[in-house]
Every structure is written in C-alpha cells, then in structure tokens.
Amino acid sequence: MVKIAIDAMGGDFGPKPIIEGVVEALKIKNFEAILVGDETEIKKYLPEKFYNKVSFINSTDYIKMDEHATDALKRKESSIYKAIELVKKKEADAVVSAGHSGATMSLATLRIGRIKGIKRPAIATFMPTIKKEYTIVLDVGANVDSDSENLYQFALMGEIYSKEVLNHQNPKIGLLSNGEEDVKGNSITKEAFSKLKNNPNFYGNVEGNDIFKGKVDVVVCDGFVGNILLKTSEGVAETIISLIKEEVRKSGLISKVGALLMKKVFKVLKKSIDYAEYGGAPLLGVNGCVIISHGKSNAKAIKNAIFQAINYTESDITSKIETKIKG
C-alpha cells in the first residue's frame, strides 16, 4: 500500500482544509496517510472513524510563509522536515505539502537528494489548453538560472511524467523561446535546442501563446521565465473572468437563458484554470515523490495532490527518470 506523508500544518489556513482533503482522498483511494503535525490540532478535524486509516507523527513546529527557506534545515522538529525525512528513510513513498514551497524544495533536494545524474530538480506545473488537456511546463521556480544541460534534463523528466501520469504515448516536447524558428532564442536555449533535436519527440521552439493551444505536451524553460509565465497566466485568467462578469452585469441585455449559458461558461473557464483540479506541482529530479501544493489549497486541491502522489509512486517515475538519464 502506498504511504503518503502529509505536512498537515504548513498551509495558509492551518490543518483544517488539509485534513478535510485527506479524508476525501481516503474515501476514494486505498492508501496509508501519515499525518505530520500537531496531533491535537489534527484530531479536531479528523473524524474518529478514520483514525485506523492514518498514522500520526507529532510536530508542534512548522515553517511559516514569511520565514526563510534556509531556516528549515535547522528546524528538525518542524512538520515539513519530519515529512521529508520519512521519504528519505523510505518510511513513506511520497510527501505532499501546502506549506513553504522554498523550504520544501530545499529540504527535498538536500535531505532526500537528487536522482543520480540529475544536476538540478525542476518544478512542473499544468497549463490548460483549448484541447481540454494540460500541458506540463517546467521549470516554474526551482532554478532562477539554468544552463542548456539543465533544460535538456527538464525535457526528459517532463517527457516521462507526461507519458506515465498524463498518458500521452509520445509526448511532444517544446522549448520555450521568442520565436518558432530554429535560429531564435538566447545562447542557452540554442544550445538546449541542439541537445534536444535528436529526440524523436522534440517538436522544436514554441512561443508563449502556443502553450495554451496545446501544440505540445511538455514546455521547457528556466525557472525565472517559468515562474513569470505561471504568475502572468494566473493574473490574465482572473482578469478575463472579472472583465466578462462586469460587462455582463453592465449590459443588461442578457436574457435569462443567456445568463444561464454565461454561468456555464464561467464554470468551465474557472475549472480549467483552477489549481485545485490538479492539486500540486511535482518536484521532478529528487530521489522520491514530492508534491508541492498551493498555500491556499482547499480540500479538493489536497485530495488531488494526494492522488497525484499515488499515481507518481505507482508509475515508478523516479526509477524511470534515472534510467532515461543513464540512456
């Protein structure tokens, strides 16, 4: 049975939505939840009938969002440190945390360690497309500076994740650049292009707008560009929804039938950009499964992050990445 260590304390809203998400996941999937955090607080939100489906690792300390990521290395009694240690010691198969993402990344990299051959891990996230599928984008924040070898390895890791978890048999890989032509890009992306061009699944350069068209299944970039892309996309989506709602409210021309149709459109649009639909971002390249969830995660997001961790573990992504890198 898959064992998932869950940092129950790190999210913006405390343990309540996290435990609620764990409960929802337990109702659907068979796994062992290891809840790491203040046991007294956790039990306030965990129905007694689920006590036999979970285990507790008590921790009254947690890394707050405004604290430095490096502090986590010294805080061995914190919930995220203890959760990461469970994976390191093979006492858990995966960790899910909605806490301090920097602390989670630092601890995962330094305590669990990287997959042999991987120079740097990368955070992968999911962008909605007009094909009603997701495109994986990586890196979106683990590395501010990346060289061409890093980008090459990100591509291989994204390819494996797309194939094994998202069921894309031959996932197309795109390299994010300022133009589709082979000659476009900076010195690093041009070098990465030359490394990737012999990969049969390499599509070539893609531009930012191609991501949402679903031209490729995997988009590769450095963490600086990827994080800006992610935050800009979130902002644009929220702005579009707000503008449409305001115009509908002001026009007064929408009939009841039209209003119902618009309500359906809003529902579909909101679902497509809602991070809760996929739950969290996998940290690819570390020697174990680490899912980083949004600090504002609700129960649905935590539930889906747990499902993602289970799929990752059962698909044996870590060993497949190591094999791919060796090859």
URNORWO-V705854 format. One record per pair of residues at least 6 apart in sequence whose ideal C-beta (glycine too) atoms are under 7 Angstrom apart, sorted by the first residue. I is the first residue (numbers start at 0). J is the second residue. D is the distance in Angstrom with one decimal. If there is no record, write none. Layout:
[[I & J & D] [I & J & D]]
//
This chain:
[[0 & 29 & 6.6] [0 & 30 & 6.1] [0 & 31 & 5.4] [1 & 30 & 4.6] [1 & 92 & 5.2] [1 & 309 & 5.2] [1 & 312 & 5.1] [1 & 313 & 6.7] [2 & 31 & 4.6] [2 & 33 & 6.1] [2 & 91 & 4.6] [2 & 92 & 5.1] [3 & 30 & 5.8] [3 & 32 & 5.8] [3 & 33 & 6.7] [3 & 91 & 6.6] [3 & 92 & 6.8] [3 & 93 & 5.2] [3 & 95 & 6.1] [3 & 305 & 5.7] [3 & 308 & 5.3] [4 & 33 & 4.6] [4 & 35 & 5.9] [4 & 82 & 4.2] [4 & 85 & 4.4] [4 & 86 & 6.4] [4 & 91 & 3.9] [4 & 94 & 4.5] [5 & 17 & 6.6] [5 & 21 & 6.0] [5 & 32 & 6.0] [5 & 33 & 6.7] [5 & 34 & 5.6] [5 & 35 & 6.5] [5 & 95 & 5.1] [6 & 35 & 5.7] [6 & 36 & 7.0] [6 & 78 & 4.9] [6 & 79 & 4.9] [6 & 82 & 4.8] [6 & 94 & 7.0] [6 & 96 & 3.8] [6 & 98 & 5.1] [7 & 14 & 4.7] [7 & 17 & 5.2] [7 & 18 & 6.4] [7 & 34 & 4.9] [7 & 35 & 6.0] [7 & 36 & 3.5] [7 & 41 & 5.3] [7 & 78 & 6.5] [8 & 14 & 5.9] [8 & 36 & 4.0] [8 & 37 & 6.4] [8 & 61 & 3.9] [8 & 78 & 4.4] [9 & 61 & 5.4] [9 & 62 & 6.6] [9 & 78 & 6.2] [9 & 79 & 5.8] [9 & 96 & 5.5] [9 & 97 & 5.8] [9 & 98 & 1.9] [9 & 99 & 6.2] [10 & 16 & 6.5] [10 & 17 & 5.6] [10 & 97 & 3.8] [10 & 98 & 6.3] [10 & 294 & 5.8] [10 & 296 & 5.8] [11 & 64 & 6.9] [11 & 294 & 4.4] [11 & 295 & 5.2] [14 & 36 & 6.0] [14 & 40 & 5.3] [14 & 41 & 5.5] [14 & 44 & 6.0] [15 & 44 & 5.1] [16 & 296 & 6.4] [16 & 297 & 5.1] [16 & 298 & 5.0] [16 & 301 & 6.5] [17 & 97 & 6.3] [17 & 301 & 5.3] [18 & 41 & 6.0] [18 & 44 & 4.0] [18 & 45 & 5.2] [19 & 44 & 6.4] [19 & 298 & 3.8] [20 & 298 & 4.1] [20 & 299 & 6.9] [20 & 300 & 6.8] [20 & 301 & 2.6] [20 & 302 & 4.5] [20 & 305 & 7.0] [21 & 32 & 5.2] [21 & 34 & 6.9] [21 & 301 & 6.6] [21 & 305 & 6.9] [22 & 45 & 6.9] [22 & 46 & 6.8] [22 & 49 & 5.9] [23 & 298 & 5.7] [23 & 302 & 4.3] [24 & 302 & 4.5] [24 & 305 & 4.3] [24 & 306 & 6.6] [25 & 32 & 6.5] [25 & 49 & 6.1] [25 & 52 & 5.4] [28 & 306 & 6.5] [28 & 309 & 6.1] [30 & 309 & 5.8] [31 & 54 & 7.0] [32 & 52 & 6.6] [32 & 53 & 4.5] [33 & 54 & 5.2] [33 & 56 & 6.2] [33 & 85 & 6.3] [33 & 91 & 5.6] [34 & 41 & 5.4] [34 & 53 & 5.4] [34 & 55 & 5.4] [35 & 56 & 4.4] [35 & 58 & 5.7] [35 & 78 & 4.8] [35 & 81 & 5.1] [35 & 82 & 4.4] [36 & 58 & 5.5] [36 & 61 & 7.0] [36 & 78 & 4.7] [37 & 58 & 6.8] [37 & 59 & 5.1] [38 & 55 & 4.8] [38 & 57 & 4.7] [41 & 55 & 6.9] [56 & 81 & 5.4] [58 & 76 & 6.0] [58 & 77 & 6.4] [58 & 78 & 4.4] [58 & 81 & 5.3] [60 & 74 & 6.0] [60 & 76 & 4.8] [60 & 77 & 4.5] [60 & 78 & 7.0] [61 & 77 & 5.5] [61 & 78 & 4.7] [61 & 79 & 7.0] [61 & 98 & 6.5] [62 & 70 & 6.5] [62 & 71 & 5.2] [62 & 74 & 6.4] [62 & 77 & 5.5] [62 & 79 & 5.8] [62 & 98 & 6.0] [62 & 99 & 4.4] [62 & 102 & 4.5] [64 & 99 & 5.8] [64 & 294 & 6.2] [66 & 99 & 6.8] [68 & 99 & 6.5] [68 & 101 & 3.2] [68 & 102 & 4.8] [68 & 105 & 4.9] [69 & 105 & 6.8] [71 & 77 & 6.4] [71 & 79 & 6.3] [71 & 80 & 6.2] [71 & 99 & 7.0] [71 & 102 & 3.7] [71 & 105 & 5.9] [71 & 106 & 5.4] [72 & 105 & 6.6] [72 & 106 & 7.0] [72 & 109 & 6.8] [74 & 80 & 5.8] [79 & 96 & 5.6] [79 & 98 & 5.3] [79 & 99 & 7.0] [79 & 102 & 5.6] [79 & 103 & 5.8] [79 & 106 & 6.2] [80 & 106 & 6.1] [82 & 94 & 4.7] [82 & 96 & 6.5] [83 & 94 & 5.9] [83 & 106 & 4.4] [83 & 107 & 5.9] [83 & 110 & 5.1] [83 & 111 & 6.3] [84 & 110 & 6.5] [85 & 91 & 3.8] [86 & 93 & 6.7] [86 & 94 & 5.2] [86 & 111 & 5.6] [86 & 287 & 4.4] [87 & 110 & 5.1] [87 & 111 & 5.0] [92 & 288 & 6.3] [92 & 312 & 4.5] [93 & 287 & 6.9] [93 & 288 & 3.5] [93 & 290 & 6.7] [93 & 308 & 3.9] [93 & 311 & 6.4] [93 & 312 & 5.3] [94 & 289 & 5.4] [95 & 279 & 6.6] [95 & 290 & 4.7] [95 & 292 & 6.4] [95 & 304 & 4.8] [95 & 305 & 5.8] [95 & 308 & 5.5] [96 & 103 & 4.9] [96 & 291 & 6.3] [96 & 292 & 6.5] [97 & 292 & 4.0] [97 & 293 & 6.4] [97 & 294 & 5.8] [97 & 296 & 4.3] [97 & 301 & 6.7] [100 & 291 & 5.1] [103 & 289 & 6.7] [103 & 291 & 5.5] [104 & 141 & 5.8] [104 & 282 & 6.2] [107 & 282 & 5.7] [107 & 285 & 4.8] [107 & 289 & 4.5] [108 & 120 & 5.9] [108 & 285 & 6.1] [111 & 285 & 5.1] [111 & 286 & 5.3] [111 & 287 & 4.8] [112 & 285 & 6.9] [112 & 286 & 5.0] [113 & 120 & 6.1] [113 & 284 & 5.7] [113 & 285 & 5.9] [113 & 286 & 6.4] [114 & 284 & 5.8] [114 & 285 & 6.9] [114 & 286 & 5.2] [114 & 317 & 6.2] [114 & 320 & 5.5] [114 & 321 & 5.0] [114 & 324 & 6.9] [115 & 321 & 5.8] [116 & 321 & 6.7] [116 & 324 & 3.8] [116 & 325 & 6.4] [117 & 152 & 6.0] [117 & 284 & 4.3] [117 & 324 & 6.3] [118 & 148 & 6.2] [118 & 149 & 5.8] [118 & 152 & 6.3] [119 & 141 & 6.9] [119 & 142 & 5.2] [119 & 145 & 7.0] [119 & 149 & 5.3] [119 & 284 & 6.6] [120 & 141 & 5.6] [120 & 282 & 5.4] [120 & 283 & 6.2] [120 & 284 & 3.3] [120 & 285 & 5.0] [121 & 137 & 4.4] [121 & 138 & 3.7] [121 & 141 & 5.3] [121 & 142 & 6.8] [121 & 153 & 4.8] [121 & 156 & 6.5] [121 & 283 & 5.3] [121 & 284 & 5.9] [122 & 137 & 6.5] [122 & 138 & 5.7] [122 & 139 & 5.0] [122 & 140 & 5.1] [122 & 141 & 4.7] [122 & 280 & 4.9] [122 & 282 & 5.7] [122 & 291 & 6.5] [123 & 135 & 5.2] [123 & 136 & 6.9] [123 & 137 & 4.0] [123 & 157 & 6.1] [123 & 160 & 6.2] [123 & 280 & 5.9] [123 & 281 & 5.3] [123 & 283 & 5.5] [124 & 136 & 5.5] [124 & 139 & 4.9] [124 & 229 & 5.9] [124 & 280 & 4.7] [125 & 133 & 4.0] [125 & 135 & 6.2] [125 & 277 & 4.8] [126 & 133 & 6.4] [126 & 134 & 4.8] [126 & 136 & 5.5] [126 & 210 & 5.3] [126 & 211 & 6.5] [126 & 232 & 6.6] [127 & 133 & 6.4] [127 & 211 & 6.9] [127 & 271 & 4.1] [127 & 272 & 5.9] [128 & 134 & 5.5] [128 & 211 & 5.5] [128 & 212 & 6.5] [128 & 213 & 3.3] [129 & 211 & 6.6] [129 & 212 & 6.0] [129 & 213 & 6.1] [130 & 213 & 3.9] [132 & 213 & 6.1] [133 & 165 & 6.7] [133 & 277 & 6.9] [134 & 210 & 5.5] [134 & 213 & 6.2] [134 & 215 & 6.6] [134 & 216 & 6.1] [134 & 218 & 5.9] [135 & 157 & 5.0] [135 & 160 & 6.2] [135 & 161 & 5.4] [135 & 216 & 6.7] [135 & 217 & 4.9] [136 & 210 & 6.7] [136 & 218 & 4.6] [136 & 225 & 5.9] [136 & 228 & 6.7] [137 & 153 & 5.1] [137 & 157 & 5.2] [137 & 219 & 6.5] [137 & 225 & 6.8] [137 & 283 & 6.6] [138 & 145 & 6.8] [138 & 153 & 5.8] [138 & 220 & 6.8] [138 & 221 & 6.2] [138 & 222 & 4.1] [138 & 225 & 5.2] [139 & 222 & 6.4] [139 & 225 & 3.8] [139 & 226 & 5.3] [139 & 229 & 4.8] [139 & 280 & 6.9] [140 & 222 & 4.9] [140 & 225 & 6.5] [140 & 226 & 4.3] [141 & 222 & 5.2] [141 & 282 & 6.9] [142 & 149 & 6.5] [142 & 221 & 6.2] [142 & 222 & 4.1] [143 & 222 & 5.6] [143 & 223 & 4.8] [144 & 221 & 6.7] [145 & 221 & 3.8] [145 & 222 & 6.7] [146 & 187 & 6.2] [147 & 187 & 5.3] [147 & 190 & 3.5] [147 & 191 & 4.2] [147 & 194 & 6.0] [150 & 187 & 7.0] [150 & 191 & 3.9] [150 & 219 & 5.3] [150 & 221 & 6.9] [151 & 191 & 5.7] [151 & 194 & 4.3] [151 & 195 & 6.1] [152 & 324 & 6.8] [153 & 219 & 4.9] [154 & 172 & 5.0] [154 & 195 & 5.7] [154 & 217 & 6.6] [154 & 219 & 4.7] [155 & 323 & 5.1] [155 & 324 & 6.6] [156 & 283 & 4.2] [156 & 284 & 6.0] [156 & 320 & 5.4] [157 & 172 & 6.9] [157 & 217 & 3.8] [157 & 219 & 6.5] [158 & 170 & 5.3] [158 & 172 & 5.8] [158 & 200 & 6.1] [158 & 217 & 5.8] [159 & 316 & 6.3] [159 & 319 & 5.2] [159 & 320 & 5.6] [159 & 323 & 5.9] [160 & 281 & 6.7] [160 & 283 & 6.3] [160 & 316 & 6.2] [161 & 167 & 4.7] [161 & 170 & 3.8] [161 & 216 & 4.8] [161 & 217 & 5.3] [162 & 168 & 6.7] [162 & 170 & 5.5] [163 & 314 & 4.1] [163 & 316 & 5.9] [163 & 319 & 6.6] [164 & 310 & 5.1] [164 & 311 & 6.5] [164 & 314 & 5.8] [167 & 216 & 4.7] [169 & 200 & 5.7] [170 & 200 & 6.0] [170 & 216 & 3.8] [170 & 217 & 5.5] [171 & 200 & 5.9] [171 & 202 & 4.5] [171 & 215 & 4.1] [171 & 216 & 5.2] [172 & 195 & 6.7] [172 & 198 & 6.6] [172 & 200 & 5.3] [172 & 201 & 5.0] [172 & 202 & 6.1] [172 & 215 & 6.3] [172 & 217 & 4.7] [172 & 219 & 6.6] [173 & 202 & 4.9] [173 & 203 & 6.9] [173 & 205 & 3.5] [173 & 209 & 6.7] [173 & 214 & 6.6] [173 & 215 & 3.6] [173 & 217 & 6.8] [173 & 218 & 5.0] [174 & 188 & 5.9] [174 & 191 & 5.9] [174 & 192 & 5.8] [174 & 195 & 6.5] [174 & 204 & 5.3] [174 & 205 & 6.9] [174 & 219 & 5.3] [175 & 205 & 6.1] [175 & 218 & 5.4] [175 & 219 & 6.5] [175 & 220 & 4.0] [175 & 224 & 6.6] [176 & 183 & 5.0] [176 & 184 & 4.1] [176 & 188 & 5.2] [176 & 204 & 4.1] [176 & 206 & 7.0] [177 & 183 & 5.5] [177 & 184 & 6.6] [178 & 204 & 6.5] [178 & 206 & 6.6] [179 & 203 & 6.7] [179 & 204 & 5.1] [179 & 205 & 6.7] [179 & 206 & 6.4] [180 & 204 & 6.9] [181 & 192 & 6.6] [181 & 203 & 6.8] [181 & 204 & 6.9] [183 & 204 & 5.8] [184 & 192 & 6.7] [184 & 204 & 6.5] [192 & 204 & 6.9] [195 & 201 & 4.5] [202 & 214 & 6.9] [202 & 215 & 4.9] [205 & 214 & 6.0] [205 & 215 & 5.8] [205 & 218 & 6.2] [207 & 228 & 6.6] [210 & 218 & 5.5] [236 & 272 & 4.3] [240 & 265 & 6.7] [240 & 268 & 6.3] [240 & 269 & 6.8] [247 & 253 & 5.7] [247 & 261 & 5.8] [253 & 261 & 6.5] [270 & 276 & 6.3] [274 & 293 & 5.1] [274 & 300 & 6.3] [275 & 296 & 7.0] [275 & 297 & 5.8] [275 & 299 & 4.4] [275 & 300 & 3.8] [275 & 303 & 6.6] [276 & 303 & 6.6] [277 & 303 & 5.9] [277 & 307 & 6.7] [278 & 290 & 7.0] [278 & 292 & 6.1] [278 & 300 & 5.1] [278 & 301 & 6.9] [278 & 303 & 3.2] [278 & 304 & 3.3] [278 & 306 & 6.8] [278 & 307 & 5.2] [279 & 290 & 4.2] [279 & 291 & 5.5] [279 & 292 & 3.7] [279 & 304 & 3.8] [279 & 307 & 6.3] [280 & 291 & 4.9] [281 & 290 & 5.7] [281 & 307 & 6.8] [281 & 311 & 6.2] [282 & 289 & 4.2] [282 & 291 & 6.0] [283 & 320 & 7.0] [286 & 317 & 6.2] [287 & 317 & 6.3] [288 & 308 & 5.5] [288 & 311 & 4.5] [288 & 312 & 5.4] [290 & 304 & 4.9] [290 & 307 & 5.6] [290 & 308 & 4.9] [292 & 300 & 5.8] [292 & 301 & 6.5] [292 & 304 & 4.7] [293 & 300 & 6.4]]
//
